[in-house]
Amino acid sequence: MRWNKCAVCAGLLCLLLAAAGCAYKPLFWDINLLMRPPLLQGELGELQSAVLEDNRGYRFAQAVGGKFRDAITLRDLDGDGSEEALMFLLSPYAIDYPEEQMSKTFCVYSKASGKW
C-alpha cells in the first residue's frame, strides 16, 4: 500500500512537470539575460570596455550574414591612416522582444591620444 502511494505521487509529479512544458519560463532563466559574449583581449578589449562603459546595459549585435559578421568592425573611414570602430548595439530596454525587433544603436568610435 505504501509503495502504491509513492508510485501515484511520483506519477502525478511527472505529469505535473510534463504539463508545465516549455511555457514555464521564470525570469532568471531568460537566455538573453544569461548569455554574454566573451571579453576580448588587447586593443579590441580596450574598445569593448570603453563601449560597454559608455552604453551601460546595451549588448553587441552581430550580423548573421554578409561580409562583415564581427560585432566590431575596424575600417579607416576618413583616410587618416587610423581605423575607426563600427558597431551596432541592442537596446537593454527591449529584452522581451526578438532580436529583429529590438531597437539598435549604431556607434562609431575613433582612437584619440591612445584611448577609444
Rosetta constraint file for C-alpha pairs under 8 A:
AtomPair CA 1 CA 5 HARMONIC 6.53 0.50
AtomPair CA 2 CA 6 HARMONIC 6.49 0.50
AtomPair CA 3 CA 7 HARMONIC 6.07 0.50
AtomPair CA 4 CA 8 HARMONIC 6.09 0.50
AtomPair CA 5 CA 9 HARMONIC 6.09 0.50
AtomPair CA 6 CA 10 HARMONIC 6.04 0.50
AtomPair CA 7 CA 11 HARMONIC 6.02 0.50
AtomPair CA 8 CA 12 HARMONIC 6.10 0.50
AtomPair CA 9 CA 13 HARMONIC 6.10 0.50
AtomPair CA 10 CA 14 HARMONIC 6.21 0.50
AtomPair CA 11 CA 15 HARMONIC 6.15 0.50
AtomPair CA 12 CA 16 HARMONIC 6.04 0.50
AtomPair CA 13 CA 17 HARMONIC 6.22 0.50
AtomPair CA 14 CA 18 HARMONIC 6.06 0.50
AtomPair CA 15 CA 19 HARMONIC 6.01 0.50
AtomPair CA 16 CA 20 HARMONIC 6.34 0.50
AtomPair CA 17 CA 21 HARMONIC 6.88 0.50
AtomPair CA 20 CA 24 HARMONIC 5.97 0.50
AtomPair CA 25 CA 29 HARMONIC 6.33 0.50
AtomPair CA 25 CA 30 HARMONIC 7.11 0.50
AtomPair CA 26 CA 30 HARMONIC 7.18 0.50
AtomPair CA 28 CA 33 HARMONIC 7.67 0.50
AtomPair CA 28 CA 34 HARMONIC 8.00 0.50
AtomPair CA 29 CA 33 HARMONIC 7.77 0.50
AtomPair CA 29 CA 34 HARMONIC 7.30 0.50
AtomPair CA 30 CA 34 HARMONIC 6.53 0.50
AtomPair CA 31 CA 35 HARMONIC 6.08 0.50
AtomPair CA 32 CA 95 HARMONIC 6.94 0.50
AtomPair CA 33 CA 95 HARMONIC 7.97 0.50
AtomPair CA 39 CA 45 HARMONIC 6.52 0.50
AtomPair CA 39 CA 48 HARMONIC 7.62 0.50
AtomPair CA 40 CA 44 HARMONIC 5.93 0.50
AtomPair CA 40 CA 45 HARMONIC 4.25 0.50
AtomPair CA 40 CA 48 HARMONIC 7.01 0.50
AtomPair CA 41 CA 45 HARMONIC 4.39 0.50
AtomPair CA 41 CA 46 HARMONIC 7.54 0.50
AtomPair CA 42 CA 46 HARMONIC 6.53 0.50
AtomPair CA 43 CA 47 HARMONIC 6.36 0.50
AtomPair CA 44 CA 48 HARMONIC 5.98 0.50
AtomPair CA 45 CA 49 HARMONIC 6.12 0.50
AtomPair CA 46 CA 50 HARMONIC 6.20 0.50
AtomPair CA 46 CA 116 HARMONIC 7.51 0.50
AtomPair CA 47 CA 51 HARMONIC 6.14 0.50
AtomPair CA 47 CA 116 HARMONIC 5.93 0.50
AtomPair CA 48 CA 52 HARMONIC 6.12 0.50
AtomPair CA 49 CA 53 HARMONIC 5.95 0.50
AtomPair CA 50 CA 54 HARMONIC 6.16 0.50
AtomPair CA 50 CA 116 HARMONIC 6.58 0.50
AtomPair CA 51 CA 55 HARMONIC 6.04 0.50
AtomPair CA 52 CA 56 HARMONIC 5.64 0.50
AtomPair CA 52 CA 57 HARMONIC 7.51 0.50
AtomPair CA 52 CA 58 HARMONIC 6.97 0.50
AtomPair CA 52 CA 59 HARMONIC 7.83 0.50
AtomPair CA 57 CA 91 HARMONIC 7.55 0.50
AtomPair CA 57 CA 92 HARMONIC 5.21 0.50
AtomPair CA 58 CA 89 HARMONIC 5.99 0.50
AtomPair CA 58 CA 90 HARMONIC 5.53 0.50
AtomPair CA 58 CA 91 HARMONIC 5.29 0.50
AtomPair CA 58 CA 92 HARMONIC 5.00 0.50
AtomPair CA 59 CA 89 HARMONIC 5.39 0.50
AtomPair CA 59 CA 90 HARMONIC 5.14 0.50
AtomPair CA 59 CA 91 HARMONIC 7.07 0.50
AtomPair CA 59 CA 92 HARMONIC 7.22 0.50
AtomPair CA 60 CA 71 HARMONIC 5.98 0.50
AtomPair CA 60 CA 87 HARMONIC 7.36 0.50
AtomPair CA 60 CA 88 HARMONIC 6.16 0.50
AtomPair CA 60 CA 89 HARMONIC 4.58 0.50
AtomPair CA 60 CA 90 HARMONIC 6.12 0.50
AtomPair CA 61 CA 71 HARMONIC 5.96 0.50
AtomPair CA 61 CA 87 HARMONIC 7.57 0.50
AtomPair CA 61 CA 88 HARMONIC 5.40 0.50
AtomPair CA 61 CA 89 HARMONIC 5.30 0.50
AtomPair CA 61 CA 90 HARMONIC 5.92 0.50
AtomPair CA 62 CA 69 HARMONIC 6.06 0.50
AtomPair CA 62 CA 70 HARMONIC 6.05 0.50
AtomPair CA 62 CA 71 HARMONIC 4.78 0.50
AtomPair CA 62 CA 88 HARMONIC 7.53 0.50
AtomPair CA 63 CA 68 HARMONIC 7.25 0.50
AtomPair CA 63 CA 69 HARMONIC 4.84 0.50
AtomPair CA 63 CA 70 HARMONIC 7.05 0.50
AtomPair CA 63 CA 71 HARMONIC 7.41 0.50
AtomPair CA 64 CA 69 HARMONIC 6.47 0.50
AtomPair CA 65 CA 69 HARMONIC 6.52 0.50
AtomPair CA 68 CA 73 HARMONIC 7.05 0.50
AtomPair CA 71 CA 87 HARMONIC 6.10 0.50
AtomPair CA 71 CA 88 HARMONIC 7.30 0.50
AtomPair CA 72 CA 85 HARMONIC 6.34 0.50
AtomPair CA 72 CA 86 HARMONIC 5.79 0.50
AtomPair CA 72 CA 87 HARMONIC 5.04 0.50
AtomPair CA 73 CA 85 HARMONIC 5.63 0.50
AtomPair CA 73 CA 86 HARMONIC 5.13 0.50
AtomPair CA 73 CA 87 HARMONIC 6.46 0.50
AtomPair CA 74 CA 83 HARMONIC 5.71 0.50
AtomPair CA 74 CA 84 HARMONIC 5.58 0.50
AtomPair CA 74 CA 85 HARMONIC 4.61 0.50
AtomPair CA 74 CA 86 HARMONIC 6.31 0.50
AtomPair CA 75 CA 83 HARMONIC 4.91 0.50
AtomPair CA 75 CA 84 HARMONIC 5.45 0.50
AtomPair CA 75 CA 85 HARMONIC 6.58 0.50
AtomPair CA 75 CA 86 HARMONIC 7.64 0.50
AtomPair CA 76 CA 80 HARMONIC 7.18 0.50
AtomPair CA 76 CA 81 HARMONIC 6.44 0.50
AtomPair CA 76 CA 82 HARMONIC 5.84 0.50
AtomPair CA 76 CA 83 HARMONIC 4.17 0.50
AtomPair CA 76 CA 84 HARMONIC 5.67 0.50
AtomPair CA 77 CA 83 HARMONIC 7.08 0.50
AtomPair CA 77 CA 84 HARMONIC 6.56 0.50
AtomPair CA 82 CA 111 HARMONIC 7.74 0.50
AtomPair CA 83 CA 110 HARMONIC 7.19 0.50
AtomPair CA 83 CA 111 HARMONIC 7.82 0.50
AtomPair CA 84 CA 108 HARMONIC 6.66 0.50
AtomPair CA 84 CA 109 HARMONIC 5.71 0.50
AtomPair CA 84 CA 110 HARMONIC 4.76 0.50
AtomPair CA 84 CA 111 HARMONIC 7.06 0.50
AtomPair CA 85 CA 107 HARMONIC 7.94 0.50
AtomPair CA 85 CA 108 HARMONIC 5.53 0.50
AtomPair CA 85 CA 109 HARMONIC 4.98 0.50
AtomPair CA 85 CA 110 HARMONIC 6.39 0.50
AtomPair CA 86 CA 106 HARMONIC 7.50 0.50
AtomPair CA 86 CA 107 HARMONIC 5.87 0.50
AtomPair CA 86 CA 108 HARMONIC 4.75 0.50
AtomPair CA 86 CA 109 HARMONIC 6.65 0.50
AtomPair CA 87 CA 106 HARMONIC 5.90 0.50
AtomPair CA 87 CA 107 HARMONIC 5.39 0.50
AtomPair CA 87 CA 108 HARMONIC 6.70 0.50
AtomPair CA 88 CA 104 HARMONIC 6.22 0.50
AtomPair CA 88 CA 105 HARMONIC 5.47 0.50
AtomPair CA 88 CA 106 HARMONIC 4.54 0.50
AtomPair CA 88 CA 107 HARMONIC 6.19 0.50
AtomPair CA 89 CA 104 HARMONIC 5.46 0.50
AtomPair CA 89 CA 105 HARMONIC 5.04 0.50
AtomPair CA 89 CA 106 HARMONIC 6.43 0.50
AtomPair CA 89 CA 107 HARMONIC 7.56 0.50
AtomPair CA 90 CA 99 HARMONIC 7.96 0.50
AtomPair CA 90 CA 102 HARMONIC 6.42 0.50
AtomPair CA 90 CA 103 HARMONIC 6.12 0.50
AtomPair CA 90 CA 104 HARMONIC 4.75 0.50
AtomPair CA 90 CA 105 HARMONIC 6.47 0.50
AtomPair CA 91 CA 95 HARMONIC 7.82 0.50
AtomPair CA 91 CA 102 HARMONIC 6.48 0.50
AtomPair CA 91 CA 103 HARMONIC 5.58 0.50
AtomPair CA 91 CA 104 HARMONIC 6.03 0.50
AtomPair CA 91 CA 105 HARMONIC 7.29 0.50
AtomPair CA 94 CA 102 HARMONIC 5.68 0.50
AtomPair CA 94 CA 103 HARMONIC 7.30 0.50
AtomPair CA 95 CA 102 HARMONIC 7.73 0.50
AtomPair CA 97 CA 101 HARMONIC 6.06 0.50
AtomPair CA 97 CA 102 HARMONIC 6.08 0.50
AtomPair CA 98 CA 102 HARMONIC 6.59 0.50
AtomPair CA 109 CA 116 HARMONIC 6.32 0.50
AtomPair CA 110 CA 116 HARMONIC 5.78 0.50
AtomPair CA 111 CA 115 HARMONIC 5.35 0.50
AtomPair CA 111 CA 116 HARMONIC 4.40 0.50
AtomPair CA 112 CA 116 HARMONIC 6.35 0.50
